[in-house]
């Protein structure tokens, strides 16, 4: 009995954590207008010097955006792009790019 209650709590917590961090794909698509120039309209970069974002893992994308914003990851091109993004914006962008098929 106690084991099944504990299992239920752990499972519920994991499901909540997974959905609590999920962004809004449509909001991310709307926010991605400034990303298109370098990362392409479908998240596939038109040039090899910028990375493809399509199909990347959502949590990875959020972590990278936050690292650019806080300066942990120093990049002169990305710093101004992320400066005005909120945590919600980052989650939404990550959800959008993670939803796209990589090529």
C-alpha atoms as a printed R data frame, in Angstrom:
    type eleno elety resid chain resno      x      y       z
1   ATOM     1    CA   UNK     A     1  0.000  0.000   0.000
2   ATOM     2    CA   UNK     A     2  2.704  2.484   1.012
3   ATOM     3    CA   UNK     A     3  4.774  1.498  -2.010
4   ATOM     4    CA   UNK     A     4  1.906  2.243  -4.419
5   ATOM     5    CA   UNK     A     5  1.236  5.619  -2.757
6   ATOM     6    CA   UNK     A     6  4.904  6.543  -3.050
7   ATOM     7    CA   UNK     A     7  4.987  5.413  -6.677
8   ATOM     8    CA   UNK     A     8  1.908  7.526  -7.407
9   ATOM     9    CA   UNK     A     9  3.473 10.603  -5.818
10  ATOM    10    CA   UNK     A    10  6.723 10.179  -7.706
11  ATOM    11    CA   UNK     A    11  4.930  9.613 -11.019
12  ATOM    12    CA   UNK     A    12  2.658 12.607 -10.467
13  ATOM    13    CA   UNK     A    13  5.598 14.825  -9.596
14  ATOM    14    CA   UNK     A    14  7.463 13.746 -12.726
15  ATOM    15    CA   UNK     A    15  4.453 14.406 -14.950
16  ATOM    16    CA   UNK     A    16  3.924 17.827 -13.380
17  ATOM    17    CA   UNK     A    17  7.590 18.742 -13.811
18  ATOM    18    CA   UNK     A    18  7.534 17.694 -17.452
19  ATOM    19    CA   UNK     A    19  4.454 19.764 -18.258
20  ATOM    20    CA   UNK     A    20  5.349 22.724 -16.045
21  ATOM    21    CA   UNK     A    21  8.383 23.457 -18.197
22  ATOM    22    CA   UNK     A    22  6.645 22.923 -21.522
23  ATOM    23    CA   UNK     A    23  6.277 26.022 -23.629
24  ATOM    24    CA   UNK     A    24  3.539 27.075 -26.010
25  ATOM    25    CA   UNK     A    25  4.432 26.030 -29.564
26  ATOM    26    CA   UNK     A    26  2.236 28.636 -31.285
27  ATOM    27    CA   UNK     A    27  3.571 31.451 -29.081
28  ATOM    28    CA   UNK     A    28  7.096 30.265 -29.859
29  ATOM    29    CA   UNK     A    29  6.372 30.275 -33.581
30  ATOM    30    CA   UNK     A    30  5.137 33.865 -33.328
31  ATOM    31    CA   UNK     A    31  8.211 34.865 -31.314
32  ATOM    32    CA   UNK     A    32 10.611 33.192 -33.759
33  ATOM    33    CA   UNK     A    33 10.351 35.928 -36.418
34  ATOM    34    CA   UNK     A    34 13.706 37.416 -35.428
35  ATOM    35    CA   UNK     A    35 15.370 33.985 -35.353
36  ATOM    36    CA   UNK     A    36 14.534 33.194 -38.979
37  ATOM    37    CA   UNK     A    37 17.307 35.285 -40.534
38  ATOM    38    CA   UNK     A    38 20.028 33.056 -39.081
39  ATOM    39    CA   UNK     A    39 18.256 29.820 -38.175
40  ATOM    40    CA   UNK     A    40 15.868 29.546 -41.128
41  ATOM    41    CA   UNK     A    41 12.078 29.593 -41.314
42  ATOM    42    CA   UNK     A    42 11.835 25.896 -40.438
43  ATOM    43    CA   UNK     A    43 14.714 25.914 -37.947
44  ATOM    44    CA   UNK     A    44 17.207 24.754 -40.569
45  ATOM    45    CA   UNK     A    45 19.986 27.295 -40.992
46  ATOM    46    CA   UNK     A    46 20.685 28.506 -44.520
47  ATOM    47    CA   UNK     A    47 24.400 28.701 -43.748
48  ATOM    48    CA   UNK     A    48 26.788 26.352 -41.932
49  ATOM    49    CA   UNK     A    49 28.008 28.968 -39.437
50  ATOM    50    CA   UNK     A    50 24.680 29.000 -37.552
51  ATOM    51    CA   UNK     A    51 23.160 25.906 -35.965
52  ATOM    52    CA   UNK     A    52 19.953 24.178 -36.939
53  ATOM    53    CA   UNK     A    53 17.369 24.457 -34.174
54  ATOM    54    CA   UNK     A    54 14.684 22.156 -35.573
55  ATOM    55    CA   UNK     A    55 14.321 18.963 -33.588
56  ATOM    56    CA   UNK     A    56 16.642 19.982 -30.756
57  ATOM    57    CA   UNK     A    57 15.519 18.940 -27.297
58  ATOM    58    CA   UNK     A    58 13.380 21.537 -25.564
59  ATOM    59    CA   UNK     A    59 15.327 21.579 -22.297
60  ATOM    60    CA   UNK     A    60 18.612 21.918 -24.191
61  ATOM    61    CA   UNK     A    61 17.327 24.939 -26.118
62  ATOM    62    CA   UNK     A    62 16.078 26.630 -22.948
63  ATOM    63    CA   UNK     A    63 19.430 26.030 -21.244
64  ATOM    64    CA   UNK     A    64 21.336 27.521 -24.176
65  ATOM    65    CA   UNK     A    65 19.099 30.592 -24.383
66  ATOM    66    CA   UNK     A    66 19.486 31.181 -20.653
67  ATOM    67    CA   UNK     A    67 23.264 30.745 -20.923
68  ATOM    68    CA   UNK     A    68 23.415 33.337 -23.704
69  ATOM    69    CA   UNK     A    69 21.270 35.711 -21.644
70  ATOM    70    CA   UNK     A    70 23.227 35.407 -18.382
71  ATOM    71    CA   UNK     A    71 26.603 35.478 -20.146
72  ATOM    72    CA   UNK     A    72 27.606 31.930 -19.215
73  ATOM    73    CA   UNK     A    73 27.787 31.293 -22.936
74  ATOM    74    CA   UNK     A    74 29.410 34.339 -24.498
75  ATOM    75    CA   UNK     A    75 28.344 35.111 -28.053
76  ATOM    76    CA   UNK     A    76 28.274 38.639 -29.459
77  ATOM    77    CA   UNK     A    77 25.560 37.770 -31.988
78  ATOM    78    CA   UNK     A    78 23.214 35.968 -29.599
79  ATOM    79    CA   UNK     A    79 23.539 38.241 -26.555
80  ATOM    80    CA   UNK     A    80 21.431 41.066 -28.007
81  ATOM    81    CA   UNK     A    81 18.929 38.578 -29.449
82  ATOM    82    CA   UNK     A    82 18.141 37.049 -26.045
83  ATOM    83    CA   UNK     A    83 18.477 40.183 -23.907
84  ATOM    84    CA   UNK     A    84 14.762 40.966 -24.036
85  ATOM    85    CA   UNK     A    85 13.475 37.388 -23.768
86  ATOM    86    CA   UNK     A    86 11.566 36.338 -20.675
87  ATOM    87    CA   UNK     A    87 11.734 32.799 -19.279
88  ATOM    88    CA   UNK     A    88  8.316 32.219 -20.859
89  ATOM    89    CA   UNK     A    89  9.578 33.449 -24.238
90  ATOM    90    CA   UNK     A    90 12.518 31.062 -24.026
91  ATOM    91    CA   UNK     A    91 10.266 28.139 -23.104
92  ATOM    92    CA   UNK     A    92  7.939 28.967 -25.984
93  ATOM    93    CA   UNK     A    93 10.753 29.262 -28.519
94  ATOM    94    CA   UNK     A    94 12.236 25.994 -27.299
95  ATOM    95    CA   UNK     A    95  8.867 24.233 -27.591
96  ATOM    96    CA   UNK     A    96  8.430 25.528 -31.111
97  ATOM    97    CA   UNK     A    97 11.863 24.505 -32.365
98  ATOM    98    CA   UNK     A    98 11.671 21.136 -30.610
99  ATOM    99    CA   UNK     A    99  8.368 20.486 -32.401
100 ATOM   100    CA   UNK     A   100  9.917 20.918 -35.854
101 ATOM   101    CA   UNK     A   101 11.295 17.998 -37.817
102 ATOM   102    CA   UNK     A   102 15.045 18.024 -38.248
103 ATOM   103    CA   UNK     A   103 16.443 17.279 -41.683
